[in-house]
Amino acid sequence: MSGCNSPGLLPVEQALVQQLDKILPVQETESVTPDQATGRITAEDIISPMNVPPSDNSAMDGYALKASDAGSTIQIVAAVMAGQAYVNSLQQGEAVRIMTGAPVPQGADAVVMQEEAKVTDDKLVCLKTITAGENIRKAGEDIQRDSVILPKGTRLAPQHLSLLASVGMRDIQVYRKIKVAIMATGDELIEPGKALQPGQIYESNRVGLTAMLRKLGAEVTDFGIIPDQLEATRKAFAEAAAHNDWVISSGGVSVGDADFVKPVLQELGDITFWKIAIKPGKPYAFGRIQKTLFSGLPGNPVSSFVTLLQLVVPGLRKLAGEVNHNSLEITGHLDKDLKRRPGRAEFLRARMWLDGDQNVRVMPGNKQGSGIMNSFTDANCFVVIDADCSQLAKNAKVKILPFDPLLN
């Protein structure tokens, strides 16, 4: 995304850089077992204590032998199943029946597939030339002892846990979970399930915010709905900051008479920036309450979710200790003409697909209002429009951000 034509608004890239520069990852660690480790962040490089496989083993069901014996009749002296081992050293002219995964006996240097061998009683004749090393998986071929199998800062997924189990690891050192407080502000808000009165709306931001935070592995404390009162806002902010790493509020970050977030933030902490050149989501605030990080999300549901994904989630990943996480960016072709007012980088909710020629095409939804959550539920990506762009023709190349897997 390039320049910004909206005076006084901070470009999105600068806002993200400034925010990340002020975030230091947590340092406290704890030991967890694999069944507790999904989504946790490794607090150290994980070193393999062993080779995988631990010894040379057969890649096929067949016969272990000396490759130099392949042209002669060979005596079958034993059978070795997976989980067993032939403890003697194989001699010239001898072979061992072997199953996939079983250790290759000492003295053998090849395995002939059972389909490529003729067996009569306990005699074996190879039906093809065999070379040393054929059909043998060498010790350490997958993982070598003392090698780094997972670097520090890795978010553990199911495949990582299988990898750790394959080297016999039971205790994993991870960073502690980050603690996040959430709240919504506004006298017009009520909890879902209650009857709406004139002028009221259901508060919907916290439920999505909580779900996303928990997928990120955070411990969430919900402070509920805070009324539009200075003292109530001050009290909620102070209490939330005292026991959490990050406080996230939605609503109350505009400039109306009943918006108390900004004055309370100035009183209890500091503001790094207020309002950014993003659409939707301009009234996004970032700063601190005492020593605790703070993000003020817009009240409109779509604006809240866009700023959460583009600004808060990268910060939470860094705070949790995760490294080397970059959002996937792809290029696709716009499926319609597009005109817009320049000035703010825009994140259009859209649906992408592959056409018959395997080209990525993308169609922004027709309804992009900041209060229309259907624009999210019907989409699978963002189309990112530069701040200074006013129009794009159908088939123009555009940048696409597929929705984070954590959204699924």
Legacy VTK file of the C-alpha trace (Angstrom):
# vtk DataFile Version 3.0
C-alpha trace
ASCII
DATASET POLYDATA
POINTS 408 float
0.000 0.000 0.000
1.314 3.434 -0.891
0.731 7.070 0.116
-2.123 8.529 2.102
-4.241 11.479 0.993
-6.064 11.951 4.295
-4.332 14.666 6.372
-3.778 13.699 9.993
-4.366 9.994 9.447
-1.500 7.567 9.984
-0.931 5.110 7.093
-1.659 1.506 8.024
1.925 0.300 7.490
3.306 2.999 9.793
0.681 2.262 12.425
1.591 -1.426 12.438
5.334 -0.704 12.627
4.897 1.783 15.478
2.694 -0.660 17.337
5.035 -3.651 16.933
8.023 -1.538 17.987
6.384 -0.977 21.379
5.583 -4.638 22.053
8.017 -6.869 23.912
7.266 -10.616 23.995
6.438 -12.192 27.322
9.401 -13.879 29.002
7.808 -16.243 31.527
7.796 -19.892 30.488
6.300 -23.175 31.602
6.600 -26.862 30.743
3.651 -28.615 29.101
2.972 -32.081 27.750
2.004 -32.648 24.095
-1.697 -32.977 24.912
-1.573 -29.456 26.398
0.630 -27.902 23.716
-1.602 -27.201 20.707
-1.364 -23.500 19.850
1.362 -22.796 22.418
4.594 -20.992 21.471
7.954 -22.711 21.910
10.205 -20.800 24.320
13.448 -22.382 23.104
14.899 -24.197 20.136
13.792 -27.810 20.397
16.713 -30.181 19.880
16.237 -33.799 18.882
17.688 -36.208 21.459
17.927 -39.027 18.908
18.175 -40.066 15.289
14.988 -40.791 13.363
14.926 -43.517 12.334
17.092 -44.654 15.266
18.772 -47.331 13.147
18.914 -48.439 9.517
15.532 -50.014 8.718
13.761 -51.611 5.822
11.711 -49.431 3.494
9.951 -52.485 2.054
8.636 -55.919 2.896
11.316 -58.225 1.528
14.676 -59.776 2.354
17.757 -58.162 3.914
21.001 -59.422 2.424
24.445 -58.499 1.150
24.117 -56.883 -2.273
27.164 -58.846 -3.460
25.196 -62.108 -2.979
22.402 -61.116 -5.380
23.650 -63.372 -8.204
23.665 -66.555 -6.131
21.316 -68.773 -4.137
20.972 -67.382 -0.608
20.011 -69.113 2.612
17.103 -67.526 4.598
18.163 -67.799 8.240
15.444 -65.858 10.093
12.373 -63.641 9.863
12.242 -60.173 11.435
8.919 -58.416 11.971
8.513 -54.715 12.798
9.344 -54.299 16.477
11.837 -57.172 16.364
15.561 -57.328 15.612
17.971 -59.969 14.318
20.771 -59.874 16.858
23.356 -61.868 14.920
25.572 -60.503 12.184
24.505 -61.593 8.722
27.120 -63.779 7.026
27.986 -64.152 3.374
25.253 -66.091 1.551
22.612 -65.401 4.225
19.366 -63.406 4.112
16.683 -62.457 6.614
12.982 -62.113 5.868
12.168 -58.546 6.918
9.089 -56.336 7.222
8.804 -52.597 6.553
10.241 -50.626 9.461
12.208 -53.503 10.995
15.903 -52.864 11.763
18.303 -54.038 9.066
20.574 -56.728 10.537
24.257 -56.007 10.995
26.113 -57.170 7.910
23.223 -56.575 5.478
23.526 -53.639 3.090
20.391 -53.965 0.938
16.794 -55.158 0.931
15.258 -56.891 -2.066
11.504 -56.441 -2.426
9.528 -59.637 -1.996
8.082 -59.144 -5.504
11.629 -59.236 -6.894
12.684 -62.443 -5.166
11.966 -66.143 -5.797
11.766 -68.224 -2.638
11.788 -72.010 -2.528
11.645 -73.512 0.948
14.378 -71.536 2.766
16.324 -70.583 -0.373
16.234 -67.168 -2.047
17.136 -66.127 -5.587
17.063 -62.430 -6.550
15.273 -61.697 -9.807
17.203 -58.458 -10.398
20.537 -56.851 -9.712
20.704 -55.312 -6.225
22.852 -52.321 -5.231
24.138 -51.490 -1.760
21.738 -49.236 0.164
18.688 -50.244 -1.885
15.381 -50.061 0.036
17.116 -49.105 3.279
16.198 -46.000 5.288
19.373 -44.857 6.969
19.585 -43.934 10.649
18.999 -40.173 11.008
17.660 -39.875 7.470
14.575 -38.027 8.733
15.995 -36.313 11.836
19.569 -36.196 13.085
20.434 -36.249 16.745
21.238 -32.781 18.205
19.588 -30.983 15.259
17.016 -28.199 15.746
13.654 -29.673 14.825
11.534 -26.673 15.866
12.909 -23.161 16.354
12.059 -20.898 19.254
8.879 -18.938 18.632
6.988 -21.686 16.755
3.233 -21.889 17.263
2.669 -25.597 17.819
0.260 -27.273 15.406
-0.813 -30.944 15.396
1.931 -31.912 12.929
4.555 -30.400 15.243
3.285 -32.519 18.119
3.606 -35.677 16.035
7.160 -34.637 15.214
7.994 -34.170 18.897
6.448 -37.519 19.775
8.584 -39.188 17.099
11.720 -38.240 19.045
10.234 -39.280 22.382
9.735 -35.794 23.829
7.278 -35.494 26.695
7.998 -32.064 28.205
7.888 -28.957 26.015
9.038 -25.535 27.161
6.576 -22.841 26.049
5.836 -19.206 26.839
3.030 -18.552 29.280
-0.306 -17.612 27.827
-0.880 -13.905 27.334
-3.732 -12.315 29.288
-6.175 -10.061 27.476
-9.098 -8.066 28.876
-11.974 -7.106 26.591
-14.904 -4.756 26.991
-17.440 -2.789 24.979
-18.545 0.748 25.706
-21.894 2.345 25.006
-25.257 2.996 26.679
-27.028 1.728 23.563
-25.588 -1.784 23.912
-27.290 -4.773 25.529
-26.390 -8.445 25.742
-27.864 -10.878 23.179
-30.861 -12.703 24.557
-32.445 -9.672 26.176
-35.373 -7.792 24.660
-34.395 -4.730 22.654
-35.780 -1.391 23.775
-36.049 1.640 21.480
-32.561 2.943 20.648
-30.775 -0.217 21.765
-28.660 -2.663 19.738
-27.120 -6.001 20.567
-23.419 -5.953 21.452
-21.740 -8.365 19.030
-18.047 -7.442 18.975
-16.961 -9.187 22.170
-18.106 -12.655 21.178
-16.080 -12.649 17.946
-13.145 -10.992 19.670
-13.143 -13.602 22.414
-13.261 -16.472 19.916
-10.312 -15.062 17.968
-8.263 -14.427 21.098
-8.836 -17.948 22.356
-7.774 -19.377 19.009
-4.568 -17.385 19.473
-4.130 -19.077 22.848
-4.855 -16.060 25.037
-6.533 -16.115 28.434
-9.514 -13.774 28.086
-11.274 -11.787 30.797
-14.537 -10.217 29.668
-15.431 -6.980 31.472
-18.763 -6.817 29.679
-20.483 -3.611 28.592
-19.229 -0.384 30.169
-21.732 2.499 30.309
-20.887 5.874 28.810
-19.705 7.357 32.082
-16.275 8.770 32.822
-15.876 7.089 36.204
-17.136 3.710 34.965
-14.677 3.839 32.074
-11.812 4.863 34.354
-12.558 2.075 36.829
-12.853 -0.633 34.156
-9.626 0.441 32.420
-7.636 0.588 35.669
-8.844 -2.807 36.867
-8.293 -4.463 33.485
-4.788 -3.026 33.160
-3.781 -4.232 36.622
-4.203 -7.915 35.761
-3.653 -8.239 32.006
-1.049 -7.810 29.288
-3.400 -6.113 26.818
-6.731 -4.320 27.170
-9.015 -4.208 24.137
-12.171 -2.127 24.048
-14.667 -1.582 21.264
-16.589 1.629 20.786
-16.067 5.025 22.345
-13.013 5.945 20.264
-14.642 8.657 18.180
-15.004 12.298 19.220
-18.603 12.413 20.454
-19.635 13.956 23.752
-20.177 10.486 25.264
-16.856 8.981 24.128
-14.688 8.701 27.239
-11.962 6.327 26.057
-9.573 9.042 24.915
-9.670 11.226 28.058
-9.311 8.193 30.335
-6.432 6.865 28.261
-4.691 10.247 28.473
-5.215 10.269 32.229
-4.096 6.710 33.016
-1.556 6.126 30.287
-0.562 7.431 26.879
-1.695 7.342 23.274
0.737 6.258 20.562
-1.664 7.043 17.724
-5.335 7.815 17.214
-7.074 7.356 13.871
-5.413 5.638 10.937
-5.888 5.694 7.182
-7.796 2.440 6.922
-11.278 1.729 5.606
-13.197 0.482 7.434
-11.716 1.193 10.857
-10.397 4.782 10.902
-11.103 5.429 14.623
-8.587 2.857 15.902
-6.463 3.817 18.923
-3.298 2.292 20.353
-1.402 3.133 23.508
-0.910 2.027 27.104
-2.823 2.057 30.339
-0.030 2.301 32.896
2.294 -0.472 31.613
-0.413 -2.503 29.869
-0.952 -2.390 26.106
-4.243 -0.929 24.915
-6.202 -1.090 21.665
-9.413 0.816 21.117
-11.444 -0.733 18.311
-14.242 1.055 16.480
-17.749 0.158 17.559
-19.061 -0.779 14.116
-18.770 -4.579 13.826
-16.924 -4.766 10.496
-14.556 -1.914 11.416
-13.852 -3.654 14.697
-13.069 -6.964 13.022
-10.889 -5.462 10.269
-8.726 -3.548 12.726
-8.548 -6.610 14.965
-7.198 -8.723 12.114
-4.879 -6.163 10.540
-3.473 -4.487 13.650
-4.268 -6.309 16.879
-3.583 -9.919 15.836
-0.006 -9.231 14.598
0.693 -7.503 17.901
-0.758 -10.349 19.939
1.378 -12.859 18.019
4.512 -10.886 18.862
3.490 -10.448 22.495
2.956 -14.230 22.790
6.492 -14.865 21.511
5.585 -16.117 18.032
8.112 -15.323 15.292
8.274 -15.647 11.519
4.523 -15.431 11.014
3.667 -13.570 7.834
0.238 -13.236 6.306
-0.109 -14.929 2.932
-0.391 -12.435 0.079
-1.376 -13.486 -3.428
-2.174 -11.685 -6.659
-5.472 -12.139 -8.441
-7.649 -10.538 -11.079
-10.538 -8.266 -10.128
-13.840 -9.521 -11.486
-15.535 -6.129 -11.861
-14.814 -2.429 -12.358
-14.202 -0.565 -9.135
-14.435 3.139 -8.280
-13.765 4.608 -4.869
-12.778 7.750 -3.004
-9.006 7.742 -2.400
-7.409 8.645 0.912
-7.437 5.463 2.989
-6.183 1.949 2.342
-9.298 -0.163 1.947
-9.846 -3.793 2.889
-12.750 -5.043 0.794
-14.387 -8.289 1.890
-14.377 -10.560 -1.140
-14.572 -14.103 -2.443
-11.759 -15.589 -4.530
-11.700 -18.690 -6.720
-9.766 -20.348 -9.554
-11.212 -19.947 -13.040
-10.994 -22.556 -15.822
-7.456 -21.438 -16.673
-6.336 -21.748 -13.036
-6.122 -17.975 -12.595
-7.113 -16.478 -9.255
-10.152 -14.249 -9.613
-11.745 -12.194 -6.870
-15.112 -10.494 -6.498
-15.658 -7.914 -3.727
-19.062 -8.086 -2.112
-21.615 -5.494 -3.125
-22.264 -4.419 0.460
-19.134 -3.094 2.174
-20.684 -1.013 4.941
-18.966 -0.994 8.324
-22.010 -2.474 10.037
-22.732 -5.329 7.599
-21.225 -8.506 9.050
-22.674 -10.592 6.197
-19.862 -9.117 4.131
-17.520 -11.246 6.282
-19.509 -14.430 6.469
-19.892 -14.563 2.681
-16.196 -13.807 2.035
-12.936 -15.735 2.193
-10.397 -12.935 1.671
-9.638 -9.224 1.604
-8.901 -7.266 -1.552
-6.437 -4.557 -0.491
-6.751 -1.249 -2.322
-3.960 1.318 -1.975
-4.847 4.599 -0.290
-4.175 6.687 -3.387
-6.118 4.460 -5.810
-9.426 5.857 -7.121
-10.454 3.253 -9.682
-9.594 -0.169 -11.047
-10.824 -1.831 -14.226
-12.157 -5.355 -14.435
-9.306 -7.878 -14.762
-6.832 -5.531 -13.049
-4.302 -7.291 -10.847
-4.952 -6.753 -7.144
-3.411 -7.846 -3.845
-5.407 -10.462 -1.963
-5.094 -11.441 1.681
-6.752 -14.815 2.287
-8.466 -14.958 5.644
-6.209 -16.235 8.401
-6.692 -19.984 9.062
-7.564 -18.967 12.624
-10.794 -17.507 11.236
-11.931 -20.948 10.045
LINES 1 409
408 0 1 2 3 4 5 6 7 8 9 10 11 12 13 14 15 16 17 18 19 20 21 22 23 24 25 26 27 28 29 30 31 32 33 34 35 36 37 38 39 40 41 42 43 44 45 46 47 48 49 50 51 52 53 54 55 56 57 58 59 60 61 62 63 64 65 66 67 68 69 70 71 72 73 74 75 76 77 78 79 80 81 82 83 84 85 86 87 88 89 90 91 92 93 94 95 96 97 98 99 100 101 102 103 104 105 106 107 108 109 110 111 112 113 114 115 116 117 118 119 120 121 122 123 124 125 126 127 128 129 130 131 132 133 134 135 136 137 138 139 140 141 142 143 144 145 146 147 148 149 150 151 152 153 154 155 156 157 158 159 160 161 162 163 164 165 166 167 168 169 170 171 172 173 174 175 176 177 178 179 180 181 182 183 184 185 186 187 188 189 190 191 192 193 194 195 196 197 198 199 200 201 202 203 204 205 206 207 208 209 210 211 212 213 214 215 216 217 218 219 220 221 222 223 224 225 226 227 228 229 230 231 232 233 234 235 236 237 238 239 240 241 242 243 244 245 246 247 248 249 250 251 252 253 254 255 256 257 258 259 260 261 262 263 264 265 266 267 268 269 270 271 272 273 274 275 276 277 278 279 280 281 282 283 284 285 286 287 288 289 290 291 292 293 294 295 296 297 298 299 300 301 302 303 304 305 306 307 308 309 310 311 312 313 314 315 316 317 318 319 320 321 322 323 324 325 326 327 328 329 330 331 332 333 334 335 336 337 338 339 340 341 342 343 344 345 346 347 348 349 350 351 352 353 354 355 356 357 358 359 360 361 362 363 364 365 366 367 368 369 370 371 372 373 374 375 376 377 378 379 380 381 382 383 384 385 386 387 388 389 390 391 392 393 394 395 396 397 398 399 400 401 402 403 404 405 406 407
